[in-house]
Amino acid sequence: MDIQPYTSTETLSVGRPWLMSMLGIETNQSITLDLSKFSENLHWTEASKYQPERKLKSGIPLGKITASGLYAPYAAVTNEVQTLTVTGAPTGGTFTITYSGQTTAAIAYNATAAVVQTALEALSNVNPGDIVVTGNAGGPWTLTYGGQYLGENVAAVTTTESFTGGTTPDITIATTLGGDTATATDGSQIFAGFLFTEVSFYPTTTKVAAPLMVHGQIDVAKLPVAFDPTDVPAGSNTQFVYKV
C-alpha cells in the first residue's frame, strides 16, 4: 500500500491580520458574547441588504462579566481627556499648542476640531490616532488620547495665545479624565483573550457563541481595537507574545 502524506496549511491573515502565530496551540475556549456590549463600526459592521447578518471583527480583546458569565469588550484603563476652552470672546488672532516639548504651527482662534487635530498630528511625537479632537469651531475642544498614549497619564498640553479683540482673551486647559485609571468593576476590566474569528449574528440576537483565543503571537498595530498590553492589570490572561 502506498500511503502519501497529507499536508494542510492555514493562512492566518485571512480574517485575522492581527494574528502572527498560534504558538502551537490550536484549540480555543468556547464562550458566549453579550452582544449588547458591542458597538457598531468599532466592534461590528452592518452586512449588505442581501446578507442580513452583522459581523463582529476578529481580534477584539475580551473580558468576562462576573454577574452574567458572558463576555464583553475588555474595558481597558481609561484614556486621558483634556479640554481647551477659549475665554474672553476674541475676534481674531491665533494660538499654538505645545505637547511634550513640541509646538504646533499657528491655529486660528475659531478653528474647527479637525484643524486642531491636523495641527497636533503634524508634531513629531503625535501620530494619527494618538490625539482625537472633537468640539465646535472656536472651541471648546476635547482632546482624547489613544494610540501610543492609550491608557497613559500624559502631561497636559500648554498653549500660547496671540488673540485680538475681546476682553483679556485666553485659553483655559482642564484634565477632564485622567489616564491610567481602571473604571470598570463588572469583571470586563480583566483581560481574558482575543476573539479568534469573525462572528456573524442577526440584528435581533442578544447573545452568540464565539471562540476565545487564549494563546498566540499578536501584532498589536493590526488589532481592530486599540490595545496596550502594558496596561493589562494583574489577574489577566498573560499567555500572549506581542509585537508592538
N, C-alpha and C positions, 0 to 999 in steps of 0.2 A: 504494500500500500504506500502510495506516495502522498504524504501529508504536507501541504505547503503552509508556511507560516502566514498568519493573518495579521496585518498591521493596520491600525487606525490612527488618525491624527485629529486633533481638535484645534481650531483656530480661536484662541481666547479673545481676540479683538472683535469678533463678530458679536455685537450686542454688549460686549464687556471690554471696552477700550481701556478701562482703568486697571484691569487685571493683568499683571505681568507674569505671574506664576501661581500655581495652586500648591506649591511646596510639597508635592507628593500626596496631598490629601484630596481625595476625590469624592468625599462624602460631605453633605451639608445638613444642617439641622432643619427639620420641618417646623415651621412656625405659622401663626395666624396674625395677619396685619389688621390693625384698626384703621380702616380707610378714612374715617372722619378726621384723622390727624394729618393727612397728607394734603398738600396744596397743588392746585393746577399750575402748570408751567414749571414751578420749582421741582415738584416730585413726579407729576404725571402730565400727559398730554392727551388732548382730545383726538379721537380717531376720525376718519373721514365719514362722510354721510353714508357710505356704502359698508362701513365697518363700525358698528356701534360701540365696540369695546374701547375703553380708555386703557392707557398703557403706562404703568409705573416704570420709571427708569431704573436700570440696574445700577448697582454701586451706591445706593443710598445708605448712609450709616444709620443703624437702628439701635433702639433701646427698648427694654421691656417694661410696660406699665404694671406696676405692682398689683394694683387693685383688680385689674381685669385679666392679667396674664397675657394680654395681646401686645403686639409690637408696634412701635410708632417711630417717627424720625427721631434720631438721637438729639437730645437737647443739649448742645454744647454750651460751654461758658458763653456769657454774653459778649457782644461786640461793643466797643466804645462808641458812644454817640455824643457829639458836640454840636452846639447851636451858636450860630453867629447872627447877631441882631443889630441892624443899623438904627441908631438913635439920633435925635436932633433934626430929622427931616432935611437932609441935604438935597440940593437941587442939581448938583453936578460933582465932578471930580472922580477920583479913583482910589483904590486901596490895593494892598498886596497882602498875601498870606504867607507866613513862614512856618514850615513844618520840619522839625528835626534838622535845623540848620540850612534848609533850602528855601528860597523865596520865589514866589511866583512872579510873573510879569504883572503889570498893572491891570486891574479889573475895574470895570465901570461900576459906579455906585449903585446902579439899578440893574446889574447883570442878572441873567437868568441862572437857575441852578445848573443847567448844562454848561454854561460858560464858566462858572466857578469850578465845576468838576474838570473841565478840559484844562484849565489853568493849573490845577493841582496835579493832574496826570502828566503834565509837561515837566514836572520835577524829576530829578534823577532817582529819588527814593520812593516814588509813588508809581506803581504800575496800574493799568486798567483794572478796576475792581477792588483796589486797595481802599479807596475812599469814594463812597457813593454820596452824591449831593442831591438833596431834594429841597423843595420850598418854592416860594413865589419870586418873581423878578423883584429885585430890591431887597429880598430877604423877608423874614428870617430864613437862613439857610441851615439845613440839618446835615451834618457830616457823619455818616455811618461807616465805620472802619470794617474791613474784611480782608480777603486775600492774604497777603503775607502778615497782616496785622490782626488776623482772626483771633478773637478772644484775648487780645493783648491790652494791658493797661497802658495806653500810649499817653505821651505828654500832650497837653493842649496846644493847639496852634496859637500863633500870635498874629496880629495884624498891624499894618502901618497905613494910616489914612491920609489922603490929600483931598479932602472934601471941600466943596464950596457951597455957600448958601446955608440955609437952615440956622439952627441955634445950637452952637457947640456940638456939631455932629461927631459921632464916634461909632465904634463897633464894640458891643459887649460880647464876651465869649463865655459860655457856660458848658460844663460837662453834665449832660442830662442823664447819661447812663454810663457808669464806669465799666471798662472791660475787665475780663478775667474774674467774673463773678457768676457762679452757677445759680440759676434761678429756679429751675425745675426741681420738684420734690416728689414727683409721681413715679420715679424709677427710670424714666426716659433719660435722665442725666447720666446714667451708667451705660457706656458704650458696649454693645453686645456683638456687633459684627456688621457685615455689609449684605444688602440684598443682592443675591448672586445673579439672578437673571431678570430680564424684563418680565413684568407680570400684567396680564390683561384682566380687566374687570368691567362689568356693566355699570352704567351710571347710578343705578339704584342699589348697588351692592354696598354693604356696610363692612363686611369682613371678607378676607380672601387668604387662602393658603399660599405660602411662599417658602423658598429655600434661603436660609440664612448661612452665609459663608463665615466660617469661624477660623480658617487658616488661609494665608495667602500672602503674596507679594504685591503691593498696591502702588500704582502710580497716582499719587495724591492729586496732581495737577489735572488729571483726566476724570476725576470723580464728578458726578453731576451736581453735588452739593459741596460747598466749601467745608473743608475738614482739616483740622490741625492736630496731628497725633500727639503733639507735646501738651495739648490741653486736655487730654483724656484723663479723668480722675481715677484715683485708686479704686480697685474693685472692678474695673472694666476689663473687657477682653483684650489681652495683650499678645495674642498669637498671630501677629502680622509683622511683616517687614515692609517698611515704607521707603519709597523714593519720593523725596520732597523737591 
